[in-house]
Amino acid sequence: MAKVESERIETATMSSFFIGLPYGEFHKEKISLLREFVKKYPYDLIAFPHVIYPKPEDEIVYQMVTAIKEDVSLENKEAVGENSYLTWKQLSSYYLPNELSLTVSFLDLVNFTFSIKRGNAL
């Protein structure tokens, strides 16, 4: 099994190069540029959302921590951000179907199980 997996990974990494594609209005120009780039060169785009916190409402916590770090006062007491985990519907609105499919394939390549049994890593 390990040999098959290593051959699959070796083949994929030798024949494919991936570029992470961000999302959001502030990346619109970069997204267009990258999509044009992969039409000319042998790279694949995969979904690469910038996740900082689990829920959109947690943006306020991120702003608080940033304010403390930068030693400034926090103006807003509420905030909703877009750097959280996305639903499949949200992902589908930002990314093309082939980009999502390639992302799933890429994640299959890097997926592994780490388990500990009787104090020893297997």
C-alpha positions as a Python dict, from the first residue, in 0.01 Angstrom:
ca = {
    (1, 'M'): (0, 0, 0),
    (2, 'A'): (277, 246, 92),
    (3, 'K'): (450, 182, -241),
    (4, 'V'): (132, 259, -437),
    (5, 'E'): (76, 579, -239),
    (6, 'S'): (437, 695, -283),
    (7, 'E'): (420, 623, -659),
    (8, 'R'): (94, 818, -684),
    (9, 'I'): (240, 1114, -496),
    (10, 'E'): (565, 1105, -691),
    (11, 'T'): (377, 1099, -1021),
    (12, 'A'): (151, 1384, -918),
    (13, 'T'): (428, 1607, -790),
    (14, 'M'): (645, 1546, -1094),
    (15, 'S'): (375, 1619, -1349),
    (16, 'S'): (168, 1887, -1174),
    (17, 'F'): (233, 2224, -1020),
    (18, 'F'): (-34, 2397, -818),
    (19, 'I'): (-102, 2763, -752),
    (20, 'G'): (-330, 2857, -462),
    (21, 'L'): (-608, 3089, -572),
    (22, 'P'): (-738, 3336, -311),
    (23, 'Y'): (-1092, 3474, -311),
    (24, 'G'): (-1266, 3802, -241),
    (25, 'E'): (-1316, 4137, -406),
    (26, 'F'): (-974, 4265, -298),
    (27, 'H'): (-808, 3982, -498),
    (28, 'K'): (-1014, 4027, -816),
    (29, 'E'): (-724, 4145, -1033),
    (30, 'K'): (-489, 3875, -902),
    (31, 'I'): (-752, 3606, -967),
    (32, 'S'): (-797, 3717, -1329),
    (33, 'L'): (-422, 3728, -1380),
    (34, 'L'): (-372, 3377, -1239),
    (35, 'R'): (-658, 3230, -1445),
    (36, 'E'): (-503, 3374, -1761),
    (37, 'F'): (-159, 3251, -1657),
    (38, 'V'): (-268, 2887, -1622),
    (39, 'K'): (-418, 2894, -1972),
    (40, 'K'): (-66, 2944, -2110),
    (41, 'Y'): (149, 2746, -1866),
    (42, 'P'): (129, 2392, -1717),
    (43, 'Y'): (1, 2488, -1372),
    (44, 'D'): (-323, 2398, -1196),
    (45, 'L'): (-523, 2636, -980),
    (46, 'I'): (-658, 2511, -650),
    (47, 'A'): (-884, 2685, -402),
    (48, 'F'): (-679, 2856, -135),
    (49, 'P'): (-907, 3055, 94),
    (50, 'H'): (-741, 3258, 367),
    (51, 'V'): (-886, 3115, 688),
    (52, 'I'): (-806, 3301, 1009),
    (53, 'Y'): (-1100, 3205, 1230),
    (54, 'P'): (-1378, 2940, 1229),
    (55, 'K'): (-1690, 3162, 1205),
    (56, 'P'): (-1747, 3502, 1035),
    (57, 'E'): (-1850, 3650, 1373),
    (58, 'D'): (-1500, 3575, 1506),
    (59, 'E'): (-1364, 3868, 1302),
    (60, 'I'): (-1411, 4086, 1613),
    (61, 'V'): (-1177, 3861, 1812),
    (62, 'Y'): (-918, 3889, 1536),
    (63, 'Q'): (-954, 4269, 1540),
    (64, 'M'): (-917, 4275, 1920),
    (65, 'V'): (-598, 4070, 1910),
    (66, 'T'): (-462, 4287, 1629),
    (67, 'A'): (-546, 4604, 1824),
    (68, 'I'): (-368, 4470, 2133),
    (69, 'K'): (-66, 4370, 1924),
    (70, 'E'): (-46, 4712, 1758),
    (71, 'D'): (-130, 4894, 2083),
    (72, 'V'): (-425, 5083, 1936),
    (73, 'S'): (-783, 5121, 2052),
    (74, 'L'): (-1060, 4927, 1885),
    (75, 'E'): (-1322, 5150, 1724),
    (76, 'N'): (-1584, 4889, 1628),
    (77, 'K'): (-1737, 4659, 1886),
    (78, 'E'): (-1892, 4424, 1629),
    (79, 'A'): (-1756, 4284, 1306),
    (80, 'V'): (-1827, 4009, 1056),
    (81, 'G'): (-1543, 3898, 835),
    (82, 'E'): (-1490, 3677, 534),
    (83, 'N'): (-1175, 3495, 648),
    (84, 'S'): (-1361, 3201, 800),
    (85, 'Y'): (-1440, 2850, 685),
    (86, 'L'): (-1664, 2858, 379),
    (87, 'T'): (-1964, 2644, 297),
    (88, 'W'): (-1963, 2445, -26),
    (89, 'K'): (-2210, 2698, -170),
    (90, 'Q'): (-1974, 2986, -87),
    (91, 'L'): (-1675, 2799, -230),
    (92, 'S'): (-1873, 2731, -548),
    (93, 'S'): (-1948, 3102, -586),
    (94, 'Y'): (-1579, 3199, -562),
    (95, 'Y'): (-1413, 2913, -751),
    (96, 'L'): (-1470, 2740, -1083),
    (97, 'P'): (-1578, 2373, -1075),
    (98, 'N'): (-1244, 2249, -1213),
    (99, 'E'): (-1056, 2448, -945),
    (100, 'L'): (-1262, 2281, -672),
    (101, 'S'): (-1216, 1939, -830),
    (102, 'L'): (-838, 1988, -847),
    (103, 'T'): (-840, 2104, -485),
    (104, 'V'): (-1013, 1783, -374),
    (105, 'S'): (-761, 1577, -577),
    (106, 'F'): (-471, 1769, -423),
    (107, 'L'): (-608, 1718, -72),
    (108, 'D'): (-637, 1344, -141),
    (109, 'L'): (-265, 1342, -224),
    (110, 'V'): (-162, 1510, 100),
    (111, 'N'): (-410, 1336, 330),
    (112, 'F'): (-265, 1099, 590),
    (113, 'T'): (-364, 936, 916),
    (114, 'F'): (-151, 977, 1224),
    (115, 'S'): (-225, 741, 1508),
    (116, 'I'): (-57, 648, 1833),
    (117, 'K'): (-83, 299, 1972),
    (118, 'R'): (68, 197, 2305),
    (119, 'G'): (287, 506, 2314),
    (120, 'N'): (446, 452, 1973),
    (121, 'A'): (368, 646, 1658),
    (122, 'L'): (262, 416, 1375),
}
